[in-house]
Amino acid sequence: MLLTPGGAIGLLEEAYLLCDRIGDRAWKSRMLNTLGWCYGEIGSVEQARDYNQRAAALARTIGDPEILANADINLASNHLALGAVERAVDVLEPIAAALARPGDPWMRWRYELHVHEMRGQIELARGAPDAALAAAEIELQGAQHHRVVKVEARALTLRAAALLALERRDEAEASLAASVALAERIGHLRGAWHAHGLLAEVARRAGRTAVAAAHTEHAHAAAERAAASLADADLRRRLIASALGDAA
């Protein structure tokens, strides 16, 4: 199944309007949170941040820790994408602290995987690839245990980014090949273009220019397929620009 951002956003907006009309605040918050995640995935970070802030505010009023955790993880991702690394840390740390305490809140295991992903991304931004690699390995083990293929592909890409920063190119390439295979199997276009973009970087560092060009072409093709699903021209532009950054 091909996962397109345009189709997802359309369905989520319809669901949000339905929740708003019938007064279902819990699912309204979930729709806002998921819309925030979608807009973040396509590179519209300021728009994503607005949705995530609204989702978090509503989650606080109804006291739902799972929705709040997911909204704040998304917000941390938005802050990181905008270059505010320490602000991302400030948002993420309370969730990590809560996870360290005993208990088993609803869907804790799932948002814990997202915390490890964000921690790894933050450590990469801080120039600490060893710490990023450790976070990626925990995320990968959890994703495989729970059989969450999309998260497994994401963890493999994070793992590869850390390995590449450590100049462990062969290991990075193997991890990325596995990530691409999973992303293409489930039709996760963003996962495919991100992994292909890093594979292009691995090839460039090894002087394999033709291989690098091929991976860049694959990354662009995946991004174009995703962008074609968006009716809004500005969103298409933002998605392509985001993908070009990943594949630069």
JOTA-V595762 format. One record per pair of residues at least 4 apart in sequence whose ideal C-beta (glycine too) atoms are under 8 Angstrom apart, sorted by the first residue. I is the first residue (numbers start at 1). J is the second residue. D is the distance in whole Angstrom. If there is no record, write none. Layout:
I;J;D
I;J;D
//
This chain:
1;186;7
1;187;5
2;187;4
2;189;7
2;225;8
3;8;7
3;186;7
3;187;5
3;188;6
3;189;7
4;8;7
4;189;7
4;225;8
4;226;6
4;228;8
4;229;4
5;9;6
5;38;6
5;41;7
5;42;5
5;226;6
5;229;6
5;230;6
5;235;8
5;239;7
6;10;6
6;228;8
6;229;3
6;230;4
6;231;6
7;11;6
7;229;6
8;12;6
8;38;6
9;13;6
9;35;7
9;38;5
9;39;8
9;230;8
10;14;7
11;15;6
12;16;6
12;31;6
12;34;6
12;35;5
12;38;7
13;17;7
13;35;7
14;18;7
15;19;6
15;27;7
15;31;5
16;20;6
16;28;6
16;31;4
16;32;7
16;35;7
17;21;6
18;22;6
19;23;8
19;24;4
19;25;8
19;27;5
19;28;4
19;31;6
20;28;6
24;28;6
25;29;6
25;58;6
25;61;7
25;62;5
26;30;7
26;62;6
26;64;6
26;67;7
27;31;6
28;32;7
28;58;7
29;33;6
29;55;5
29;58;4
29;59;5
29;62;7
29;64;7
29;67;5
29;71;7
30;34;6
30;55;8
30;67;6
31;35;6
32;36;6
32;51;5
32;52;8
32;54;5
32;55;4
32;58;7
32;71;8
33;37;7
33;51;7
33;52;7
33;55;4
33;56;8
33;59;8
33;67;6
33;70;5
33;71;5
33;74;7
34;38;6
35;39;6
35;51;5
36;40;6
36;48;5
36;49;7
36;50;8
36;51;3
36;52;4
36;55;6
36;71;7
36;74;5
36;75;8
36;78;8
37;41;6
37;48;7
37;52;8
37;70;8
37;74;5
38;42;7
38;48;8
39;44;4
39;45;8
39;47;5
39;48;4
39;51;6
40;44;7
40;45;6
40;48;4
40;52;8
40;74;6
40;77;6
40;78;6
40;81;7
41;190;5
42;190;8
42;226;7
42;230;7
42;235;6
42;238;6
42;239;4
42;242;7
43;238;4
43;239;6
43;241;6
43;242;3
43;243;8
43;245;8
44;48;6
44;235;6
44;238;5
44;239;8
45;49;6
45;78;5
45;81;5
45;82;6
46;50;7
46;82;8
47;51;7
48;52;6
48;74;7
48;78;5
49;53;6
49;75;7
49;78;4
49;79;8
49;82;8
50;54;7
51;55;6
52;56;6
52;71;5
52;72;8
52;74;4
52;75;5
52;78;6
53;57;6
53;71;8
53;75;7
54;58;6
55;59;6
55;67;7
55;70;8
55;71;4
55;74;8
56;60;6
56;68;6
56;71;4
56;72;6
56;75;6
57;61;7
58;62;7
58;67;8
59;63;8
59;64;5
59;67;4
59;68;4
59;71;6
60;68;6
62;67;8
64;68;6
65;69;6
65;98;7
65;105;5
65;106;8
66;70;7
66;105;6
66;106;5
66;107;5
66;108;7
66;111;7
67;71;6
68;72;6
69;73;6
69;95;5
69;98;8
69;111;5
70;74;6
70;111;5
70;114;7
71;75;6
72;76;6
72;91;5
72;92;7
72;94;8
72;95;6
73;77;7
73;92;7
73;95;7
73;111;6
73;114;5
73;115;6
73;118;6
74;78;6
75;79;6
75;91;5
76;80;6
76;88;4
76;89;8
76;91;4
76;92;4
76;118;5
76;122;8
77;81;6
77;88;7
77;118;6
77;121;7
78;82;6
79;84;4
79;85;8
79;87;4
79;88;4
79;91;6
80;84;7
80;85;6
80;88;4
80;118;7
80;121;6
80;122;6
80;125;6
84;88;6
85;89;7
85;122;6
85;125;5
85;126;6
86;90;6
87;91;7
88;92;6
88;118;7
88;122;6
89;93;6
89;122;6
91;95;8
92;96;6
92;115;7
92;118;5
92;119;7
92;122;7
93;97;6
94;98;6
95;99;6
95;111;7
95;115;6
96;100;7
96;115;6
96;119;7
97;101;7
99;108;7
99;112;5
99;115;6
103;108;8
104;108;6
107;111;6
108;112;6
109;113;7
109;142;7
109;146;6
110;114;7
110;146;7
110;148;7
111;115;7
112;116;7
112;142;7
113;117;7
113;139;5
113;142;5
113;143;6
113;146;8
113;148;7
113;151;5
113;155;8
114;118;6
115;119;6
116;120;6
116;135;5
116;136;7
116;138;5
116;139;4
116;142;7
116;155;8
117;121;6
117;135;7
117;136;8
117;139;5
117;151;8
117;154;6
117;155;7
117;158;6
118;122;6
119;123;6
119;131;8
119;132;8
119;135;4
120;124;7
120;131;8
120;132;4
120;133;8
120;135;4
120;136;5
120;139;7
120;158;5
120;162;7
121;125;7
121;132;7
121;158;7
122;126;6
123;128;4
123;129;7
123;131;4
123;132;4
123;135;6
123;162;8
124;128;7
124;129;6
124;132;5
124;158;8
124;161;6
124;162;6
124;165;7
126;131;8
128;132;6
129;133;6
129;162;5
129;163;8
129;165;4
129;166;5
130;134;7
130;162;8
130;166;7
131;135;7
132;136;6
132;158;7
132;161;7
132;162;4
132;165;7
133;137;6
133;159;6
133;162;4
133;163;7
133;166;7
134;138;7
135;139;6
135;158;7
136;140;6
136;155;6
136;158;4
136;159;4
136;162;6
137;141;6
137;159;7
138;142;6
139;143;6
139;151;7
139;154;8
139;155;4
139;158;7
140;144;6
140;152;6
140;155;4
140;156;6
140;159;6
141;145;6
142;146;6
142;151;8
143;147;8
143;148;5
143;149;8
143;151;4
143;152;4
143;154;8
143;155;5
144;152;6
146;151;8
148;152;6
149;153;6
149;182;6
149;185;7
149;186;5
150;154;7
150;182;8
150;183;8
150;186;6
150;188;6
150;191;7
151;155;6
152;156;6
152;182;6
153;157;7
153;179;5
153;182;4
153;183;5
153;186;8
153;188;6
153;191;5
153;195;7
154;158;6
154;179;8
154;191;6
155;159;6
156;160;6
156;175;5
156;176;7
156;178;5
156;179;4
156;182;7
156;195;8
157;161;6
157;175;8
157;176;7
157;179;5
157;191;7
157;194;6
157;195;5
157;198;7
158;162;7
159;163;6
159;175;5
160;164;6
160;171;8
160;172;4
160;173;8
160;175;4
160;176;5
160;179;7
160;195;7
160;198;6
161;165;7
161;172;8
161;198;6
162;166;7
163;168;4
163;169;8
163;171;5
163;172;4
163;175;6
164;168;7
164;169;7
164;172;4
164;198;7
164;201;7
164;202;6
164;205;8
168;172;6
169;173;6
169;202;5
169;205;6
169;206;6
170;174;7
171;175;6
172;176;6
172;198;7
172;202;6
173;177;6
173;199;7
173;202;5
174;178;7
175;179;6
176;180;6
176;195;5
176;198;5
176;199;5
176;202;7
177;181;7
177;199;7
178;182;7
179;183;6
179;191;7
179;195;4
180;184;6
180;192;6
180;195;5
180;196;6
180;199;7
181;185;6
182;186;7
182;188;8
182;191;7
183;188;4
183;189;8
183;191;3
183;192;4
183;195;6
184;188;8
184;192;6
188;192;6
189;193;6
189;222;5
189;223;7
189;225;6
189;226;4
190;194;6
190;222;8
190;226;7
190;243;8
191;195;6
192;196;6
192;218;7
192;219;8
192;222;4
193;197;6
193;218;8
193;219;4
193;220;8
193;222;4
193;223;5
193;226;8
193;243;5
193;246;6
193;247;6
194;198;7
194;219;8
194;246;5
195;199;6
196;200;6
196;215;5
196;216;7
196;218;4
196;219;4
196;222;7
196;247;7
197;201;7
197;215;7
197;216;7
197;219;5
197;243;8
197;246;4
197;247;3
197;248;7
198;202;7
198;246;8
199;203;6
199;215;4
200;204;6
200;211;8
200;212;4
200;213;8
200;215;4
200;216;5
200;219;7
200;247;6
201;205;6
201;212;8
202;206;7
203;208;4
203;209;8
203;211;4
203;212;4
203;215;6
204;208;8
204;209;7
204;212;4
208;212;6
209;213;6
210;214;7
211;215;7
212;216;6
213;217;6
214;218;7
215;219;6
215;247;8
216;220;6
216;247;5
217;221;6
218;222;7
219;223;6
219;243;6
219;246;7
219;247;4
220;224;6
220;243;7
220;244;7
220;247;7
221;225;7
222;226;7
222;243;7
223;227;6
223;239;6
223;240;6
223;242;8
223;243;3
223;244;8
223;247;8
224;228;6
224;240;7
225;229;8
226;230;8
226;239;6
226;243;8
227;236;4
227;239;5
227;240;5
228;236;8
230;235;5
230;236;5
230;239;7
232;236;7
233;237;6
234;238;6
235;239;6
236;240;6
237;241;6
238;242;6
239;243;6
240;244;6
241;245;7
242;246;7
243;247;6
244;248;6
//
